[in-house]
Amino acid sequence: MLRPWFSLSDPIWQDFDRLNREMEKIFNENYFSPAGISAKRVPMPAVNIGETSDQVLIYLFAPGLDPKDIDLTVEKNMLTISAGRDTAKELGEDAKVTGYYRKERFSGKFRRVIALPEGLDTASIEAKYKNGILNISIKKKEEEKTKKIEVKVD
């Protein structure tokens, strides 16, 4: 009877599995920050980007932001969204929390940079914040809009 020349239960494969888990741990903990030390990762709000025939729509999901603290800039087809929130304020002035057993809500500042497609009229950008969602719309330039071409039959 022929035996396969390897088996997944061989110790060498267990070593590869352990090595893989260790590598994932190293890269997920962000040891390779510019300062050379482990950097604290900041959660980024989720973004959906879509388009219609005449505009690009961007939805940033970030409940708890103060609309006055949201900073939007556009430069060279790059949209930058900067904002932050302090979840300690949400507990109220009389709540003096000295530590957390669990903290799942993001607190702090974030900066999100989104590359925009060519052919947008960035002068027409509009932003609205409602129910925790920042809605950004940017119109397409006239020459960039999709044109329907009628096919004539002879």
HELIX and SHEET records of a PDB file:
HELIX    1   1 PRO A   11  ASN A   28  1                                  18    
HELIX    2   2 PRO A   67  ASP A   69  5                                   3    
HELIX    3   3 THR A   87  GLU A   90  1                                   4    
HELIX    4   4 THR A  122  SER A  124  5                                   3    
HELIX    5   5 GLU A  142  GLU A  144  5                                   3    
SHEET    1   A 4 ALA A  46  GLU A  51  0                                        
SHEET    2   A 4 GLN A  55  PHE A  61 -1                                        
SHEET    3   A 4 ILE A 133  LYS A 139 -1                                        
SHEET    4   A 4 GLU A 126  LYS A 130 -1                                        
SHEET    1   B 3 ASP A  71  GLU A  75  0                                        
SHEET    2   B 3 MET A  78  ARG A  85 -1                                        
SHEET    3   B 3 GLY A 108  ALA A 115 -1                                        
END                                                                             
